[in-house]
Amino acid sequence: AVVSTQSTGKKQKKKNPMVVTKPKAPTPQAVAAKSVSAHVTISQCDVLLWVIDIRNPAECFCENMFSELTSANKSVVFVLNKVDLVPKSVANQWYSVYSSKAPTFVLKSTEIILTECEQIISALKATLARFGGAKPLLAHLKQMSSEEKKVGVIGGAQVGKSSVISTILKQCGRTKAKKSTETKLSENLRLVTVPGLIERECNGILDVLNNMHQYMNYPTEVVTALTQCISKQDAMFHFTLPDYDHPKGLADALAVRYNLYFQKDPDHEAVGRLILKQFRDKKLKFYVACEEAPAGGASIPEDQIQDVHRLLFDGDALKLNSSELNIVITKKEKKRGNEMDIDEEDEEEMGSSDDEEDYEEEDEEEDEGSDFDEEEEMS
């Protein structure tokens, strides 16, 4: 017997030689930085716009930085931003302080809600972003020199540097350049669109606003910061507090008001978290009054407040915030709707009364007919 042997092995596929390819290099993309160090902007620019949050200017101003700029022959222009969030008297005081050091301009670059009376009556809920104060600022920059100069924007964190840049560009009808960090404003002016960040020397209420997640672990410091930037009258109005010893008794008064106790003692940490929630929801108004304003100092010129005069109020505090305004509007809408319903009901009632009169006339006619029938039967 012949045994046929068959090859049981499978055919092996030919393996291609491994080719090692280099990974493609990522294509460089121009990513615009949000901000750089202030020293970088200072070295590139001839004119510097120093943006200051007018709610607490002392926290945004650095005396050493200002002396370095003046010694380096840099032209400094102060921009007091968010002027619509403080009373007019406080804005004039801070303007007199900074106008004695360098040219100063006020600017409003915050979102506001329904400034026009017609919009409030018609209950438009949309927010309007309005920018004011850039026109006199640009006129001053153009009159400074006939030579070509670069303008830079510097300031602390969250003071509105990017808003100031966008305000200036909108006033000139320009947009940010995509391939470079400079935008031409006029023949002699170029604006550096990357702002310079100045580190704060002291921490206050603005630092709390910028780092709320960190201050959740240190809520007692929030109460201390609030006592320095809110008056007794404003605190009593906003939190509906009775008379108390300001500023030491503010934490205890808030604990009693909101029933915040820990082992029968006022819980100041819970009070601090309550204040942080108010700041997060943007319901709490605050500002620091100026104590070093010179007597008879300069006030804000009229040409600078033409765009923002509707939002500058003369009282001690802004009594109506955005949330309350929305509540008032909804109440008015409901009230007007009820009045409309009442009017329709009145009309229906008037129609029903007319129908009743018709029915009464028909009844009288029927009664007269019945009387005639009775007389005929008697006869």
Salt bridges, closest charged atoms under 4 A:
ASP53 OD2 - ARG55 NH2 2.96
ASP53 OD2 - LYS82 NZ 3.62
GLU59 OE2 - ARG200 NE 3.92
GLU116 OE2 - ARG130 NH1 3.69
GLU116 OE2 - ARG310 NH1 2.24
GLU148 OE2 - ARG190 NE 3.41
GLU182 OE2 - LYS150 NZ 2.72
ASP243 OD1 - LYS232 NZ 2.57
ASP252 OD1 - HIS268 NE2 2.75
GLU269 OE1 - ARG273 NH2 3.96
ASP281 OD1 - ARG280 NE 3.37
